[in-house]
Amino acid sequence: MAEWWSIEVFDGEFPATQWRDSYSAQLIESALAHGGSDWEWQIHRWGVVFEIAFPSEGQWAVFRALPATVAALDAVPDPVNGLLVYRGRGGSAGAAAPRRPRPTAGAGAMALPEPAAEQAVDLTRVEFSDGPAGPAGPGPAAR
C-alpha cells in the first residue's frame, strides 16, 4: 500500500504558486521516475502543497535526496519558515480539527492616544469685586 508524503510551501518573497510553476514538472518527473505512484497539487490562500505517494519509505528517501528535489526545496519563497515536509497528506486533507489562529504578539492590544489635557475652572481662587451689583441686585448678604 502506498504512503503519501507532503511538501508544503508557504508564500514568502514571492507567491508559492510561482515556485510551483517553476518546479512542478521537475518534481513530478523525478517522483514518477523513482517509484512515485500518484501525485496531487493543492493551492491554498497561504501557499501550495505537493502530495506524492510512494510504495515504500525507501523510495521516498531516494526521491527526497535527488539533486533536483533538493534544488527545488532550496528555492522556496521563504527559506527559513516557508517549508514543511512530512508523512501523510497535507493542507486541508481532513485534519481532525481546523487550524487555530496564531496568538497575537504581546497583549494583543494597540496603543491608545494620550488623553487630552482637561480644562477645569479653579474655584479656590474666586475674587469678589466691591463694584455695583449686577442686574439682579445685591446678593443675599445685603438684604
N, CA and C atoms as an extended XYZ file, in Angstrom:
429
Properties=species:S:1:pos:R:3:atomname:S:1:resname:S:1:resid:I:1 pbc="F F F"
N         0.841       -1.167        0.000 N   MET     1
C         0.000        0.000        0.000 CA  MET     1
C         0.900        1.249        0.000 C   MET     1
N         0.545        2.214       -0.804 N   ALA     2
C         1.352        3.419       -0.951 CA  ALA     2
C         1.195        4.348        0.239 C   ALA     2
N         2.284        5.019        0.578 N   GLU     3
C         2.259        6.026        1.631 CA  GLU     3
C         2.356        7.404        1.000 C   GLU     3
N         1.557        8.321        1.508 N   TRP     4
C         1.572        9.692        0.999 CA  TRP     4
C         2.571       10.513        1.784 C   TRP     4
N         3.230       11.428        1.074 N   TRP     5
C         4.157       12.389        1.656 CA  TRP     5
C         3.770       13.764        1.142 C   TRP     5
N         4.001       14.782        1.940 N   SER     6
C         3.613       16.138        1.555 CA  SER     6
C         4.793       17.100        1.647 C   SER     6
N         4.834       18.000        0.685 N   ILE     7
C         5.776       19.119        0.683 CA  ILE     7
C         4.900       20.372        0.672 C   ILE     7
N         4.917       21.091        1.781 N   GLU     8
C         4.063       22.261        1.949 CA  GLU     8
C         4.941       23.506        1.847 C   GLU     8
N         4.590       24.415        0.935 N   VAL     9
C         5.388       25.615        0.681 CA  VAL     9
C         4.509       26.842        0.915 C   VAL     9
N         4.984       27.747        1.769 N   PHE    10
C         4.240       28.954        2.111 CA  PHE    10
C         4.715       30.136        1.275 C   PHE    10
N         3.829       31.104        1.087 N   ASP    11
C         4.199       32.335        0.388 CA  ASP    11
C         5.311       33.031        1.166 C   ASP    11
N         6.158       33.749        0.436 N   GLY    12
C         7.252       34.485        1.073 CA  GLY    12
C         7.560       35.721        0.257 C   GLY    12
N         8.806       35.854       -0.199 N   GLU    13
C         9.198       36.996       -1.024 CA  GLU    13
C         8.393       37.047       -2.320 C   GLU    13
N         7.977       35.886       -2.782 N   PHE    14
C         7.121       35.774       -3.968 CA  PHE    14
C         6.097       34.683       -3.685 C   PHE    14
N         5.009       34.618       -4.445 N   PRO    15
C         3.962       33.629       -4.169 CA  PRO    15
C         4.450       32.191       -4.364 C   PRO    15
N         3.953       31.303       -3.544 N   ALA    16
C         4.305       29.887       -3.653 CA  ALA    16
C         3.804       29.297       -4.970 C   ALA    16
N         2.745       29.866       -5.547 N   THR    17
C         2.268       29.377       -6.841 CA  THR    17
C         3.307       29.625       -7.932 C   THR    17
N         4.065       30.697       -7.805 N   GLN    18
C         5.145       30.960       -8.768 CA  GLN    18
C         6.239       29.901       -8.621 C   GLN    18
N         6.550       29.520       -7.387 N   TRP    19
C         7.515       28.450       -7.143 CA  TRP    19
C         7.007       27.145       -7.755 C   TRP    19
N         5.710       26.856       -7.558 N   ARG    20
C         5.111       25.642       -8.119 CA  ARG    20
C         5.217       25.636       -9.638 C   ARG    20
N         4.929       26.776      -10.281 N   ASP    21
C         5.022       26.854      -11.739 CA  ASP    21
C         6.437       26.580      -12.225 C   ASP    21
N         7.427       26.979      -11.445 N   SER    22
C         8.828       26.788      -11.842 CA  SER    22
C         9.317       25.361      -11.634 C   SER    22
N         8.879       24.692      -10.572 N   TYR    23
C         9.452       23.395      -10.198 CA  TYR    23
C         8.499       22.217      -10.318 C   TYR    23
N         7.267       22.425      -10.719 N   SER    24
C         6.282       21.344      -10.770 CA  SER    24
C         6.717       20.205      -11.689 C   SER    24
N         7.051       20.509      -12.917 N   ALA    25
C         7.424       19.462      -13.882 CA  ALA    25
C         8.639       18.673      -13.400 C   ALA    25
N         9.610       19.381      -12.845 N   GLN    26
C        10.828       18.744      -12.348 CA  GLN    26
C        10.517       17.791      -11.200 C   GLN    26
N         9.680       18.214      -10.241 N   LEU    27
C         9.332       17.360       -9.103 CA  LEU    27
C         8.502       16.152       -9.528 C   LEU    27
N         7.541       16.372      -10.401 N   ILE    28
C         6.687       15.263      -10.848 CA  ILE    28
C         7.499       14.241      -11.623 C   ILE    28
N         8.329       14.705      -12.538 N   GLU    29
C         9.152       13.782      -13.341 CA  GLU    29
C        10.086       12.970      -12.455 C   GLU    29
N        10.744       13.638      -11.501 N   SER    30
C        11.656       12.919      -10.601 CA  SER    30
C        10.898       11.910       -9.747 C   SER    30
N         9.726       12.293       -9.259 N   ALA    31
C         8.952       11.382       -8.411 CA  ALA    31
C         8.503       10.149       -9.185 C   ALA    31
N         7.950       10.354      -10.374 N   LEU    32
C         7.463        9.219      -11.154 CA  LEU    32
C         8.606        8.325      -11.630 C   LEU    32
N         9.766        8.910      -11.926 N   ALA    33
C        10.914        8.123      -12.373 CA  ALA    33
C        11.524        7.303      -11.238 C   ALA    33
N        11.232        7.661       -9.999 N   HIS    34
C        11.813        6.953       -8.856 CA  HIS    34
C        10.766        6.257       -7.999 C   HIS    34
N         9.666        5.845       -8.625 N   GLY    35
C         8.702        4.976       -7.950 CA  GLY    35
C         7.435        5.636       -7.468 C   GLY    35
N         7.274        6.922       -7.649 N   GLY    36
C         6.043        7.579       -7.231 CA  GLY    36
C         4.850        7.012       -7.980 C   GLY    36
N         3.758        6.763       -7.279 N   SER    37
C         2.608        6.139       -7.918 CA  SER    37
C         1.449        7.102       -8.152 C   SER    37
N         1.408        8.212       -7.431 N   ASP    38
C         0.325        9.185       -7.591 CA  ASP    38
C         0.817       10.512       -7.034 C   ASP    38
N         0.271       11.610       -7.525 N   TRP    39
C         0.661       12.935       -7.042 CA  TRP    39
C        -0.506       13.893       -7.203 C   TRP    39
N        -0.463       14.981       -6.430 N   GLU    40
C        -1.508       15.997       -6.498 CA  GLU    40
C        -0.968       17.313       -5.958 C   GLU    40
N        -1.359       18.429       -6.610 N   TRP    41
C        -1.056       19.776       -6.133 CA  TRP    41
C        -2.311       20.361       -5.507 C   TRP    41
N        -2.156       21.042       -4.403 N   GLN    42
C        -3.245       21.790       -3.784 CA  GLN    42
C        -2.795       23.244       -3.656 C   GLN    42
N        -3.675       24.151       -4.027 N   ILE    43
C        -3.379       25.569       -3.901 CA  ILE    43
C        -4.257       26.137       -2.796 C   ILE    43
N        -3.639       26.843       -1.863 N   HIS    44
C        -4.340       27.460       -0.741 CA  HIS    44
C        -4.038       28.946       -0.728 C   HIS    44
N        -4.742       29.685        0.108 N   ARG    45
C        -4.509       31.133        0.177 CA  ARG    45
C        -3.152       31.453        0.792 C   ARG    45
N        -2.553       30.535        1.509 N   TRP    46
C        -1.270       30.743        2.165 CA  TRP    46
C        -0.098       30.098        1.443 C   TRP    46
N        -0.358       29.299        0.394 N   GLY    47
C         0.723       28.634       -0.325 CA  GLY    47
C         0.230       27.432       -1.110 C   GLY    47
N         1.122       26.455       -1.308 N   VAL    48
C         0.789       25.258       -2.075 CA  VAL    48
C         1.256       24.011       -1.324 C   VAL    48
N         0.642       22.874       -1.681 N   VAL    49
C         1.036       21.581       -1.122 CA  VAL    49
C         1.209       20.605       -2.283 C   VAL    49
N         2.361       19.956       -2.325 N   PHE    50
C         2.624       18.900       -3.304 CA  PHE    50
C         2.559       17.578       -2.549 C   PHE    50
N         1.586       16.748       -2.903 N   GLU    51
C         1.415       15.437       -2.266 CA  GLU    51
C         1.839       14.369       -3.256 C   GLU    51
N         2.622       13.425       -2.770 N   ILE    52
C         3.136       12.354       -3.633 CA  ILE    52
C         3.054       11.027       -2.874 C   ILE    52
N         2.642        9.970       -3.583 N   ALA    53
C         2.537        8.639       -2.968 CA  ALA    53
C         3.674        7.761       -3.479 C   ALA    53
N         4.330        7.062       -2.562 N   PHE    54
C         5.393        6.108       -2.882 CA  PHE    54
C         5.048        4.770       -2.248 C   PHE    54
N         5.372        3.668       -2.925 N   PRO    55
C         5.081        2.343       -2.355 CA  PRO    55
C         5.864        2.049       -1.078 C   PRO    55
N         7.047        2.661       -0.919 N   SER    56
C         7.848        2.386        0.280 CA  SER    56
C         8.544        3.657        0.752 C   SER    56
N         8.932        3.633        2.003 N   GLU    57
C         9.643        4.779        2.573 CA  GLU    57
C        11.019        4.938        1.938 C   GLU    57
N        11.624        3.846        1.522 N   GLY    58
C        12.931        3.898        0.866 CA  GLY    58
C        12.882        4.660       -0.455 C   GLY    58
N        11.824        4.462       -1.222 N   GLN    59
C        11.685        5.192       -2.484 CA  GLN    59
C        11.481        6.679       -2.232 C   GLN    59
N        10.733        7.004       -1.176 N   TRP    60
C        10.586        8.412       -0.797 CA  TRP    60
C        11.954        9.017       -0.441 C   TRP    60
N        12.765        8.279        0.319 N   ALA    61
C        14.076        8.777        0.732 CA  ALA    61
C        14.965        9.035       -0.482 C   ALA    61
N        14.886        8.149       -1.479 N   VAL    62
C        15.672        8.353       -2.700 CA  VAL    62
C        15.202        9.610       -3.420 C   VAL    62
N        13.889        9.782       -3.572 N   PHE    63
C        13.340       10.984       -4.210 CA  PHE    63
C        13.742       12.240       -3.448 C   PHE    63
N        13.663       12.196       -2.136 N   ARG    64
C        13.970       13.369       -1.304 CA  ARG    64
C        15.441       13.771       -1.412 C   ARG    64
N        16.336       12.813       -1.680 N   ALA    65
C        17.769       13.095       -1.764 CA  ALA    65
C        18.236       13.462       -3.170 C   ALA    65
N        17.360       13.373       -4.172 N   LEU    66
C        17.755       13.714       -5.535 CA  LEU    66
C        18.178       15.183       -5.633 C   LEU    66
N        19.212       15.482       -6.424 N   PRO    67
C        19.641       16.882       -6.571 CA  PRO    67
C        18.517       17.799       -7.074 C   PRO    67
N        17.660       17.312       -7.952 N   ALA    68
C        16.561       18.140       -8.462 CA  ALA    68
C        15.574       18.477       -7.346 C   ALA    68
N        15.283       17.524       -6.465 N   THR    69
C        14.374       17.763       -5.347 CA  THR    69
C        15.007       18.724       -4.339 C   THR    69
N        16.272       18.498       -4.026 N   VAL    70
C        16.972       19.370       -3.080 CA  VAL    70
C        17.023       20.803       -3.614 C   VAL    70
N        17.296       20.956       -4.921 N   ALA    71
C        17.353       22.293       -5.519 CA  ALA    71
C        15.987       22.983       -5.455 C   ALA    71
N        14.927       22.251       -5.724 N   ALA    72
C        13.578       22.831       -5.664 CA  ALA    72
C        13.238       23.265       -4.242 C   ALA    72
N        13.582       22.436       -3.258 N   LEU    73
C        13.259       22.783       -1.869 CA  LEU    73
C        14.131       23.926       -1.351 C   LEU    73
N        15.333       24.050       -1.888 N   ASP    74
C        16.196       25.173       -1.505 CA  ASP    74
C        15.714       26.496       -2.082 C   ASP    74
N        14.850       26.455       -3.086 N   ALA    75
C        14.400       27.667       -3.780 CA  ALA    75
C        13.013       28.141       -3.351 C   ALA    75
N        12.491       27.646       -2.229 N   VAL    76
C        11.154       28.058       -1.794 CA  VAL    76
C        11.140       29.558       -1.476 C   VAL    76
N         9.973       30.215       -1.570 N   PRO    77
C         9.894       31.661       -1.361 CA  PRO    77
C        10.388       32.148       -0.001 C   PRO    77
N        10.147       31.378        1.055 N   ASP    78
C        10.614       31.736        2.391 CA  ASP    78
C        11.482       30.596        2.903 C   ASP    78
N        12.822       30.655        2.695 N   PRO    79
C        13.674       29.513        3.033 CA  PRO    79
C        13.790       29.234        4.532 C   PRO    79
N        13.407       30.176        5.390 N   VAL    80
C        13.542       29.969        6.830 CA  VAL    80
C        12.289       29.323        7.422 C   VAL    80
N        11.124       29.878        7.140 N   ASN    81
C         9.879       29.399        7.752 CA  ASN    81
C         8.846       28.913        6.739 C   ASN    81
N         9.203       28.804        5.471 N   GLY    82
C         8.209       28.552        4.446 CA  GLY    82
C         8.151       27.152        3.888 C   GLY    82
N         8.696       26.148        4.582 N   LEU    83
C         8.725       24.792        4.037 CA  LEU    83
C         8.448       23.766        5.131 C   LEU    83
N         7.495       22.872        4.848 N   LEU    84
C         7.232       21.724        5.716 CA  LEU    84
C         7.251       20.474        4.850 C   LEU    84
N         7.958       19.450        5.294 N   VAL    85
C         7.996       18.163        4.601 CA  VAL    85
C         7.623       17.105        5.636 C   VAL    85
N         6.576       16.318        5.343 N   TYR    86
C         6.105       15.364        6.336 CA  TYR    86
C         5.357       14.206        5.674 C   TYR    86
N         5.180       13.139        6.453 N   ARG    87
C         4.437       11.969        6.004 CA  ARG    87
C         2.945       12.260        6.104 C   ARG    87
N         2.203       11.782        5.123 N   GLY    88
C         0.757       11.960        5.124 CA  GLY    88
C         0.336       13.042        4.161 C   GLY    88
N        -0.958       13.137        3.965 N   ARG    89
C        -1.496       14.166        3.084 CA  ARG    89
C        -1.531       15.473        3.854 C   ARG    89
N        -1.401       16.561        3.142 N   GLY    90
C        -1.259       17.835        3.827 CA  GLY    90
C        -2.336       18.829        3.489 C   GLY    90
N        -2.083       20.063        3.918 N   GLY    91
C        -3.009       21.145        3.631 CA  GLY    91
C        -4.349       20.910        4.293 C   GLY    91
N        -5.387       20.751        3.504 N   SER    92
C        -6.743       20.537        4.017 CA  SER    92
C        -7.178       19.097        3.788 C   SER    92
N        -6.356       18.167        4.184 N   ALA    93
C        -6.629       16.759        3.928 CA  ALA    93
C        -7.404       16.104        5.055 C   ALA    93
N        -8.339       16.806        5.627 N   GLY    94
C        -9.198       16.193        6.622 CA  GLY    94
C        -8.597       16.157        8.005 C   GLY    94
N        -7.994       17.222        8.444 N   ALA    95
C        -7.454       17.262        9.799 CA  ALA    95
C        -8.604       17.114       10.797 C   ALA    95
N        -8.298       16.563       11.951 N   ALA    96
C        -9.329       16.334       12.956 CA  ALA    96
C        -9.915       17.640       13.473 C   ALA    96
N        -9.116       18.683       13.504 N   ALA    97
C        -9.592       19.986       13.977 CA  ALA    97
C        -9.024       21.063       13.067 C   ALA    97
N        -9.775       22.114       12.823 N   PRO    98
C        -9.256       23.178       11.965 CA  PRO    98
C        -8.074       23.882       12.617 C   PRO    98
N        -7.253       24.514       11.779 N   ARG    99
C        -6.127       25.259       12.321 CA  ARG    99
C        -6.641       26.420       13.158 C   ARG    99
N        -6.025       26.618       14.276 N   ARG   100
C        -6.400       27.735       15.138 CA  ARG   100
C        -5.574       28.956       14.739 C   ARG   100
N        -6.138       30.133       14.884 N   PRO   101
C        -5.341       31.318       14.571 CA  PRO   101
C        -4.170       31.441       15.534 C   PRO   101
N        -3.083       31.992       15.058 N   ARG   102
C        -1.915       32.163       15.915 CA  ARG   102
C        -2.213       33.219       16.971 C   ARG   102
N        -1.648       33.061       18.157 N   PRO   103
C        -1.882       34.073       19.183 CA  PRO   103
C        -1.241       35.396       18.780 C   PRO   103
N        -1.836       36.472       19.218 N   THR   104
C        -1.283       37.780       18.903 CA  THR   104
C        -0.058       38.035       19.766 C   THR   104
N         0.848       38.815       19.239 N   ALA   105
C         2.057       39.136       19.976 CA  ALA   105
C         1.724       40.059       21.143 C   ALA   105
N         2.384       39.858       22.266 N   GLY   106
C         2.153       40.709       23.432 CA  GLY   106
C         0.747       40.521       23.971 C   GLY   106
N         0.140       41.593       24.378 N   ALA   107
C        -1.208       41.533       24.931 CA  ALA   107
C        -2.260       41.589       23.838 C   ALA   107
N        -1.852       41.833       22.617 N   GLY   108
C        -2.799       41.891       21.520 CA  GLY   108
C        -3.564       43.194       21.465 C   GLY   108
N        -3.146       44.185       22.232 N   ALA   109
C        -3.844       45.470       22.250 CA  ALA   109
C        -3.021       46.502       21.500 C   ALA   109
N        -3.699       47.463       20.946 N   MET   110
C        -2.966       48.524       20.271 CA  MET   110
C        -2.832       49.719       21.201 C   MET   110
N        -1.820       50.535       20.959 N   ALA   111
C        -1.591       51.709       21.800 CA  ALA   111
C        -2.688       52.737       21.571 C   ALA   111
N        -3.173       53.319       22.645 N   LEU   112
C        -4.191       54.358       22.555 CA  LEU   112
C        -3.516       55.718       22.599 C   LEU   112
N        -4.138       56.717       21.999 N   PRO   113
C        -3.533       58.053       22.055 CA  PRO   113
C        -3.565       58.593       23.486 C   PRO   113
N        -2.625       59.481       23.797 N   GLU   114
C        -2.578       60.102       25.123 CA  GLU   114
C        -3.837       60.945       25.320 C   GLU   114
N        -4.405       60.942       26.519 N   PRO   115
C        -5.613       61.742       26.747 CA  PRO   115
C        -5.287       63.243       26.658 C   PRO   115
N        -6.244       63.998       26.164 N   ALA   116
C        -6.070       65.444       26.057 CA  ALA   116
C        -6.150       66.065       27.452 C   ALA   116
N        -5.467       67.194       27.629 N   ALA   117
C        -5.494       67.873       28.922 CA  ALA   117
C        -6.913       68.373       29.193 C   ALA   117
N        -7.419       68.105       30.393 N   GLU   118
C        -8.768       68.525       30.754 CA  GLU   118
C        -8.765       70.000       31.145 C   GLU   118
N        -9.792       70.716       30.736 N   GLN   119
C        -9.922       72.107       31.132 CA  GLN   119
C       -10.844       72.166       32.340 C   GLN   119
N       -10.374       72.833       33.403 N   ALA   120
C       -11.157       72.917       34.642 CA  ALA   120
C       -11.132       74.358       35.151 C   ALA   120
N       -12.163       74.714       35.874 N   VAL   121
C       -12.244       76.039       36.490 CA  VAL   121
C       -11.733       75.911       37.910 C   VAL   121
N       -10.806       76.765       38.290 N   ASP   122
C       -10.242       76.737       39.639 CA  ASP   122
C       -11.133       77.558       40.555 C   ASP   122
N       -11.947       76.902       41.365 N   LEU   123
C       -12.892       77.576       42.261 CA  LEU   123
C       -12.263       77.999       43.577 C   LEU   123
N       -11.019       77.660       43.797 N   THR   124
C       -10.367       78.061       45.044 CA  THR   124
C        -9.835       79.481       44.983 C   THR   124
N        -9.838       80.100       43.852 N   ARG   125
C        -9.297       81.452       43.708 CA  ARG   125
C       -10.361       82.381       43.142 C   ARG   125
N       -11.491       82.442       43.749 N   VAL   126
C       -12.557       83.328       43.303 CA  VAL   126
C       -12.358       84.685       43.985 C   VAL   126
N       -12.424       85.759       43.234 N   GLU   127
C       -12.272       87.101       43.785 CA  GLU   127
C       -13.570       87.870       43.580 C   GLU   127
N       -14.010       88.560       44.622 N   PHE   128
C       -15.222       89.383       44.548 CA  PHE   128
C       -14.813       90.834       44.385 C   PHE   128
N       -15.601       91.566       43.632 N   SER   129
C       -15.306       92.999       43.461 CA  SER   129
C       -16.269       93.821       44.317 C   SER   129
N       -15.861       95.017       44.725 N   ASP   130
C       -16.704       95.896       45.553 CA  ASP   130
C       -17.531       96.824       44.688 C   ASP   130
N       -17.595       96.605       43.393 N   GLY   131
C       -18.302       97.478       42.478 CA  GLY   131
C       -19.808       97.338       42.623 C   GLY   131
N       -20.548       98.040       41.792 N   PRO   132
C       -22.008       97.981       41.869 CA  PRO   132
C       -22.523       96.577       41.593 C   PRO   132
N       -23.660       96.289       42.120 N   ALA   133
C       -24.265       94.971       41.950 CA  ALA   133
C       -24.721       94.800       40.521 C   ALA   133
N       -24.804       93.579       40.096 N   GLY   134
C       -25.228       93.279       38.742 CA  GLY   134
C       -26.709       93.518       38.569 C   GLY   134
N       -27.299       93.104       37.453 N   PRO   135
C       -28.690       93.352       37.140 CA  PRO   135
C       -29.650       92.715       38.133 C   PRO   135
N       -29.265       91.720       38.870 N   ALA   136
C       -30.178       91.080       39.805 CA  ALA   136
C       -30.187       91.775       41.154 C   ALA   136
N       -29.374       92.734       41.340 N   GLY   137
C       -29.344       93.449       42.608 CA  GLY   137
C       -28.289       92.871       43.523 C   GLY   137
N       -28.261       93.341       44.763 N   PRO   138
C       -27.249       92.869       45.686 CA  PRO   138
C       -27.471       91.419       46.087 C   PRO   138
N       -26.420       90.757       46.519 N   GLY   139
C       -26.504       89.369       46.924 CA  GLY   139
C       -27.267       89.177       48.200 C   GLY   139
N       -27.470       87.937       48.683 N   PRO   140
C       -28.279       87.645       49.848 CA  PRO   140
C       -27.730       88.262       51.129 C   PRO   140
N       -26.470       88.513       51.246 N   ALA   141
C       -25.927       89.074       52.470 CA  ALA   141
C       -26.332       90.535       52.649 C   ALA   141
N       -26.667       91.222       51.579 N   ALA   142
C       -27.014       92.627       51.663 CA  ALA   142
C       -28.477       92.803       52.034 C   ALA   142
N       -29.337       91.872       51.963 N   ARG   143
C       -30.757       92.012       52.265 CA  ARG   143
C       -31.030       92.031       53.686 C   ARG   143
